[in-house]
């Protein structure tokens, strides 16, 4: 895949083929009623120059912040967040401001030449997120400006009140922990928006240079050079390298016992690093009353939560948020860099970027590097795949670049009074950067939309993308869309509008477990949208099939859900693969007896597996043995009945009785024995969470953990996390035994670092919302703090959620601390 054949592409673009949407499906869309009279706007900025917020903390360290304007509210939220997680956000401010090299030197592994910090710093400069923030801050809505301003000031107040030497020991005393500004916060927001797209191409941007020229950084005039290895290893980027995922349900009045709406939220995100959730409650009397969880750094508004009228959740979308374009270069003008678009030259802009780089304790130099940008975006090079030659090159265009809608969009969701006002948020804004959304209101209506920011390709571009064999093959190999950049009709200008996004509204249910929009509601499949949103007619993941199974059988004999039944569906820790093949596997294995399989006697494993209850709960014996079989099975599935797109929830099915199945089970047994773990161990003996101390060493305090894994078709899923967590904060990991599973001999099992994070179930009643939830890894990052493990210990004792204290009387009855903070 060294270059696209432009002749082949142009042959497919000759105008004889016209892409047509021949789908007869149109989701049912009730006519919106006449909108009510416009409510008074939320007060944005404080009007007397003094920010003030009341913060009450209840059980498990949950802050309930009350203020009379958005700026003061965000001031309180920023203070409370910093109290729990200041090190994480301080690290991210450093990251997105291109200052990692200034404090840590050029390499992630010092002296290795990996150049990771150089790549980070030059990359975010090339993406211009800081300059975009400086340019656009005062052009944003007054609500967004107020939220960003207040949050930064609240963070700074906590830092000033506490002192840098007395904060979380993971970053206490560090010179890079400094006061922040509203521009810093917007820079951070713009950086997060690029997580599923351009942020994964920082390495390819670093390597971009014309033929005959070096990509290497160089000292700025007046700066002496320093001995520095620069040996970056750049491979093909991924769309979702963090493997972000989630489950989400919206249940309508046709599916609930009380005939009102209910929402299940179950994001699967890392338990450490820059994607931690944090729970809080925001109130501006008469305007805003919302509770839930947000990714760190979300100023004042809630990402996943509920108000008095509506609840919602998100899952990571299968949609694509960027396009890589192959450029046709124009070499007719010596000394100038140009590409050709529609036969006319278009300039390639060259800019010198400069960063500070630490080369010795207390010593920095300035390094510069050339960056190349086009109307399609920054240019990239991936060795062996996307090369810059004399005639062709590549660039990436991200639909989320300069996305200024994020805060306004979520704020509009936070204050929605019903499902139609909630829908209006998606018509007015395009700030849900990479998520599906599922919601339900108190009247029992449900709404689904994938309004993540997706390139709005022309019909001719979609036609070429879906019919040209070369492009189809490249997308399959690369995992993302590549289009020719020499035809303006192929270059998108904006995101897909609301009316063309996949959506569904009704009174039954909506769901998503990270497969595409297609089977959001299995009775009403969604088709006829841009292929950049994902697949239609494709085989579903085992977790998606588990979700549909639970929707079908977890509601009891009346087939109507109560809050308790939805909670049990979440934390019951069933395994789809076990329900599909366990009996077959036991039959096959018992028939083998003690006759060796590839030299391994599997009879002991058969006896152990026969003791398993089929779930992934703490007391489940030999659950890990089935998991290891599942890892082997996943590499070469042995299904009897193949996938049938006409029966996607029940196929493939059945386990083939053959030598491959036996070998997979034998390999699972061998892996467990090699790790020194008993075949009949309980899951709570081999699966645990363990915090890192401030210096990154293992605490030694292992908290037993229930929960399934994607590999066995779990719903409430967890896994180990050994790679980069997006921060430079120290943490310990246990290496996997090998590359075929996550089992670690060093850990004697599974060290959990990813999975169900902010879990909640919200049911509307005649008396308002009733909700339960849990932040599985607890509120505070700081090791040893009161709220560093308390919710983890609650879950460990028994997988469960806890009451969410939304009503005033409940907050007062469970208050553990209170303070009013002021900027005066």
Secondary structure, 3 states (H helix, E strand, C coil): CCCCCHHHHHHHCCCCCCCCCCCCCCCCCCCCCCCCCCCCCCCCCCCCCCCEEEEEEEHHHEEEEECCCHHHHHHHHHHHHHHHHHHHHHHHHHHHCCCHHHHHCCCCCCCCCCCHHHHHHHHHHHCCHHHHHHHHHHHCCHHHHHHHHHHHHHHHHHHHHHCHHHCCCCCCCCCCCCCCCHHHHHHHHHHHHCCCCHHHHHHHHHHCCCCCCCCCCEECCCCCCCCCCCCCCCCCCCCCCCCCEEEEEEECCCCECCCCCEEEEEEEEECCCCCCEEEEEEEECCCEEEEEEEECCCCCCCCEEECCCEEEEEEECCCCCEEEEEEEEECCCCCCCEEEECCEEEECEEEEEEEEEEEECCEEEEEEEEEEEECCEEEECECCCECCCCCEEEEEEECCCCCCCHHHHHHHHHCCCCHHHHHHHHHHCCCCCCEEEEEEECCCCEEEECCCCCECCCHHHHHHHHHCHHHHHHHHHHCCCEEECCCHHHCCCCECCHHHCCEEEECCEEEECCCCHHHCCCCCCCCCCCHHHCCCCCCCCHHHHHHHHHHHHCCCCCCCECHHHHHHHHHCCEEHHHHHHHHHHHHHHHHHCCCCECCECCHHHHHHHCCCCCECCCCCECHHHHHHHHHHHHHCCCEEECCCHHHCCCCCEEECCCHHHHHHHHHHHHHHHHCCCCCCCEHHHCEEEEEECCCCCEEEEEEECCCECHHHCECCEEEECCCCCCCCCCCCCCCCCCCCCCCECCCCEEEEEEEEEEEEEEEEECCEEEEEEEECCCCCCCCCCCCCCHHHHHHHHCCCCEECCCCHHHHHHCEEEEEEEECC
